[in-house]
Amino acid sequence: MKYRNVVVMVLMILSFASVSFAQELKVVGSWSFLSLYKNFEVPFWTEKLPAATDGKISANLTSFNEMGMKGGEVFRLMSMKLFDVGSTVANYAVSDSTALEGLDLPGIAPDIDTARKVVNAYRPVLDDIMNESFNAKLIGIAPYPAQVLFCNTEISGLSDLKGKKVRASGRTLAEFLDATGATGVTLAFSEVPQSLQRGVVDCAVTGSLSGFSAGWGEVSTHLYPLPIGGWAFVVTAMSLDTWKSLDKNTQDLLMTNFAKHLEDPVWDAVATETQQGINCLTGTGECPQGDPVKMKLVKVSKEDISVASNILNKVVLPKWSERVDKKWIDRWYETVGKTVGISK
């Protein structure tokens, strides 16, 4: 009888311990209708992370748009402890921290390999930015497909943007567009199709597959696949208070599994998704996402790649430097600048 009582007490202690150590995270993810959320964030937070931690961590997941947000307020609200983990496009949150712009400056990464080198170089800087600006721990960085140009008017390259109104997703892109002679216009993602259709803007920038999924191809005629808008990196961060509440082993499991099951697979898929978006928008090649449309694909010239790089160096970087603390500028040149061969 005494042995049985001891066993029961041990089982009760273990039961209470499992309850006390189990943690359900409140997680706000990215755009719910795009591949990143549906194919990667949902399975990671709801299946793979709980399995990897033997149920020690589970997640109550929703997306920022389902919460009625536009994306720019995600990290700010997370810092107010309204939820534990937030994911949003870095450039959406630059009004709270202009140093975030250094992750995805227009014209800096014309291909996915360069984009990943830039991200890896800036990662430790971004971790410090998230800590200082939002009391948060950086968990990971994942790209959307290349941010390309949709136009509801004929274009043959960057020179044809002169005099046109172009939707930009952030300030640095607007400055880049202004340097081409265009006028950068700030519009929410969801407002773009109607604005293109009504002539409020002539062109707009977003991911190729994102634009197809959101119907931009139905209100545009020309597609220019130079990623002048970068890669719209989605940053995932955790409240530092929540992070510190996890033991070291759980922290390591979270970081390892995020990289293995979410971040790395997204990077592996993004080149394919970029091309699939182009296929679906132009009616060429395979389009597994639905019925393709028939936009005209405009070939990217070497001259335009050179023009984009020149605008980055002569316009975008100097303007960004004027509004960012010097320590972040210095660290950008020490990391990203060295990676892509740009010096002060």
LINHU-V840902 format. One record per pair of residues at least 24 apart in sequence whose C-alpha atoms are under 8 Angstrom apart, sorted by the first residue. I is the first residue (numbers start at 1). GAP is how many residues later the second one is. If there is no record, write none. Layout:
# LINHU-V840902
i,gap
I,GAP
I,GAP
This chain:
# LINHU-V840902
i,gap
18,38
21,35
22,33
22,34
22,35
22,36
23,33
23,34
23,35
24,33
24,34
24,35
24,36
25,32
25,33
25,34
25,35
25,58
25,59
25,60
26,33
26,34
26,35
26,57
26,58
26,59
27,32
27,33
27,34
27,35
27,56
27,57
27,58
27,59
28,33
28,34
28,35
28,36
28,46
28,55
28,57
28,58
28,59
29,32
29,33
29,34
29,35
29,57
29,58
29,59
30,33
30,34
30,35
30,41
30,57
30,58
30,59
30,204
31,32
31,33
31,34
32,31
32,32
32,33
32,34
33,180
34,176
34,179
36,108
36,230
37,26
40,221
40,222
40,225
40,226
41,221
44,214
44,217
44,218
48,209
48,213
49,205
49,208
49,209
52,201
52,205
53,197
53,200
64,24
70,118
75,59
75,162
76,58
78,56
78,160
78,161
79,55
79,56
79,57
79,160
81,158
83,156
84,154
84,155
84,158
85,151
85,152
85,153
85,154
86,150
86,151
86,152
87,147
87,148
87,149
87,150
88,146
88,147
88,148
89,143
89,144
89,145
89,146
90,142
90,143
90,144
90,145
91,78
91,79
91,141
91,142
92,77
92,78
94,76
96,37
97,32
97,36
98,225
98,226
99,30
99,225
99,226
99,229
100,26
100,29
101,71
102,230
103,130
104,126
104,127
104,128
104,129
105,67
105,68
105,124
105,125
105,207
105,211
106,66
106,67
106,70
106,121
106,122
106,123
106,124
106,202
106,206
106,210
107,120
107,121
107,122
107,123
107,198
107,201
107,202
107,204
107,205
108,122
108,201
108,204
108,232
109,118
109,121
110,116
110,117
110,118
110,120
110,195
111,116
112,159
114,226
115,116
117,222
118,218
118,221
118,222
121,214
121,215
121,218
122,210
122,213
122,214
125,203
125,206
125,207
130,107
131,109
134,105
135,104
135,105
135,106
136,101
136,102
136,103
136,104
136,105
137,100
137,101
137,102
137,103
137,106
138,97
138,98
138,99
138,100
139,96
139,97
139,98
139,99
139,116
139,119
140,95
140,96
140,97
140,115
140,118
140,119
140,123
141,92
141,93
141,94
141,95
141,122
142,91
142,92
142,93
142,121
142,122
142,124
142,125
143,88
143,89
143,90
143,91
143,123
143,124
143,127
144,63
144,66
144,87
144,88
144,89
144,90
144,126
145,62
145,63
145,64
145,65
145,86
145,87
145,125
145,126
145,128
145,129
146,60
146,61
146,62
146,79
146,80
146,81
146,83
146,84
146,85
146,86
146,128
147,58
147,59
147,60
147,61
147,78
147,79
147,80
147,81
147,82
147,83
147,84
147,85
148,57
148,58
148,59
148,60
148,75
148,76
148,77
148,78
148,79
148,80
148,81
149,54
149,55
149,56
149,57
149,74
149,75
149,76
149,77
149,78
149,79
150,53
150,54
150,55
150,56
150,66
150,67
150,70
150,71
150,72
150,73
150,74
151,45
151,51
151,52
151,53
151,69
151,70
151,71
151,72
152,44
152,45
152,50
152,51
152,67
152,68
152,69
152,70
153,49
153,50
153,67
153,68
153,69
154,67
154,68
155,67
155,143
156,142
156,143
157,67
157,141
157,143
157,144
157,147
158,146
164,37
164,38
164,39
165,35
165,36
165,37
165,38
166,35
166,36
166,37
166,38
166,39
167,25
167,34
167,36
167,37
167,38
168,36
168,37
168,61
169,36
169,37
169,60
172,144
172,148
173,55
173,56
175,140
175,141
176,135
176,136
176,139
176,140
179,132
179,136
190,24
192,24
193,26
196,24
205,24
207,24
207,25
207,67
207,70
208,65
208,66
208,67
208,69
208,70
208,73
209,64
209,65
209,67
209,68
209,69
209,71
210,67
211,66
212,65
212,68
212,69
213,76
217,64
217,76
217,77
217,78
218,75
220,75
221,73
221,74
221,75
222,73
222,74
222,75
222,76
223,58
223,72
223,73
223,74
223,75
224,73
224,74
224,75
224,76
225,53
225,72
225,73
225,74
225,75
226,74
226,79
228,80
